[in-house]
Amino acid sequence: MLDCLGRDLRFALRQLRSTPGFTVTSILVLALGMCASLAIFAFVDAALIKPLPYREPARLVGVYETNGMFPRSNLSYPDYLDWKKRNTVFGSLDVYQANGFKLTTPAGGEPVRGVRVSDGFFHTLGVNPILGRDFRDGEDLVSAARVGLISYSAWQQRYGGKRDVLGQVAILDDNPTMIIGVLPREFHFAPTGAAEYYVGFHPAGSCDIRRSCHGIFGVARLKDGVAIQAAFANVVAIAKELERQYPDSNRSQGAALAPLADVIVGDVRGILLALFAGAGLLLLIAAVNVTGLVLLRSEGRKREIAVRTALGASSARLTGQFATEAVVLAAAGGGLGLACARWAIQLLQGLISPAMMARTPFLRDLGLNGRVLGTTGAIALGAALLLAFPPSLRIWSAESRTGLAEASRGSSGTAWRRLGSKLVVVELAMAVVLLSGAGLFGKSLYRLLHVSLGIRPDHLVTIDVSAPDAGYGKAPQALALAELVTRRAQGLPGVTSAGVVENGAPVSGNGNTAWIRVLGHPWHGEHYDVAHRYVSTNYFATIGASLERGRQFQESDDPSHPHVAIVNQAFVKQHFPGEDPLGRQLAYVSLDGPRFEIVGVVENIREGPLDAPIPPVLYTPFKQGPDDFFTVVVRTTESEGALVPALAALVRQIDPAIVTMRGATMKERLNDSQSAYLHRSLAWFVGGFAMMALVMGLIGLYGVIAYSVSQRSREIGIRMALGAEPRSVRRLILREGARLALLGTVIGLAGAVAAAQAMRGLLFGVRSWDAATLAPVAGILAIAALAATFLPAQRAAAVDPVDALRAE
């Protein structure tokens, strides 16, 4: 048997070497399809298949509260304590809060990523330090000494990987924190980003002790045998109990659970599945294309099959030889595709921005693991079976035994031509699906990047400023700092205006929210969530926002004067439909505080993600609620990029202990935002797949039409001998190509609409049946198909009838 396999292998190599065009084309097409599929599969594997680096990750869930504005809202610390005590479904429940710290160094303050966690956080995840110890019970309380663990990267980069890091003290936000452990290298927790320090929670701030203030997230481990549905019912019941017990703070507060894998992957899941589907279509097109090539080649080997059969070769023996050729082709294509996939993975990984990588740390260690290699083998095996199928059909058919003298054409030639035509229609239809998808995603990206922001993003720079509480924690000090920074910023070359905003710059997120009520409107304790911003007097003028009605904030709007507010149009639409909001009064729901008089209405500013609806927003004067953490916005007439380091240096000159972070131009914020990045990735990837699919589809169309011309040379010769003009023959062949292209286009457009409907959540501002996108796709395919058919048509028109009939 081994000797037989060796002879078959040598024979297969000789056969493939004798047809280098067929061999190289088949291997390259297979490798191209496998490269794209394996590269995307590596991402899918890392995000959706590979288990999370925690103990029994399937039992971990994210724990949330809910309200009218957020289906997954933060928890409040008092609610967390009640849920932890009253639940009967969790083996453990802990909380975390991503937090930026100021790390005091000999050179001054430096911003670092950190996380506040409860004492059982790592125990719940099932993660043990590789050096030192975990938190002990109670080390997250206010009365306990401040301790924390550090990430592996922080250990290596900040502390040189030395074991004496244990016991060292890091000054975080002016609080001495002793390092007690180092986390494993492979540990990551995507919801908090690439954090360096994990410190005990220490609930001491004003938000921590208020039940109405929601600023933390929960993670729980289900008890053995408890399903997530049962756990959900339990926490919903607890939420209802708390609503009855604390009607002022917990009215309409529900509960929500989600598998931790879904929490970590987030929006990436839909993107990866869409790309994987596109890569799968490309692989299928490649397989169909190579199958068509094999089918055409098998037509030219009919006489070879007949000779071997006449010499006594059995059908099984012949099938084995052709199967060996298929295995060699598939193995070569798979090997080359795997090598290309490895390069493509590294390339794609390098294109992920640092900010995006911090949100998707599971994509760091991509590679050719066992699952990727196993998938490669499965695809190669499937390709081998597919490639062996056409010649095997011929071998086992009765026609292969009809003798050596049979002509090369007949009913089988027509049958093979029809089958090849069907394969081409499938190829073209899938190419149309990918082309339409690329067009829709590209248009979606364009709409996203050109969505109305409510501001002028050009020549606008933002930078976050975080000052230490010790020197700037009181309102007068924080206000004096903000005014000093803006005054000096206005003195920089090219700067025309500067302002500050507290709770986030535009496009950075909805930020903090407040529960408000409208005085004079019926109210029964409902919680109306609104995004809340504190802004300086010239903030709106600096960012280029338009005041629709009323007045701007004035320098006199300080704590000694009545409190005022400006609201956006979404606020007016929700709370004052058909009413004039100017002069109306607002108040907080759960806090004793001042009333606000609405003095102006500003146009909707896109505060949150580009693809999210604009919520109601309440703007109040920065002077009436200053804080030592704020964002400076600056408008300039010169280069925006050069202004970012100048602003950082300016703040450092004021006080080296003040930390600046996230300095960027507004255009950079837009282009690097998560929604823009994901839509851009979809458009580029699917566009690349579509172009490759179009090329392979046209190659397939050309092959089928060229084969049809070769099979019909006798018919064409007779037509021309009877007086047919070359242009009529050319028209005949072009009509055949047009028929295939039209059929593939119609089927493809129907499939494209269905696919877009299934992925409508990934589109922005575009309908799944967008005619302005689908029509050009059909036109592009028609022109390309005409070009692919023209050369065979021209060859058919040039047939000499005498030569064609003599050949017969």
Summary of the structure (lengths in Angstrom):
residues: 808
radius of gyration: 34.0
end to end distance: 42.8
largest distance: 108.6
contacts: 2795
relative contact order: 0.11
helix: 55%
strand: 17%
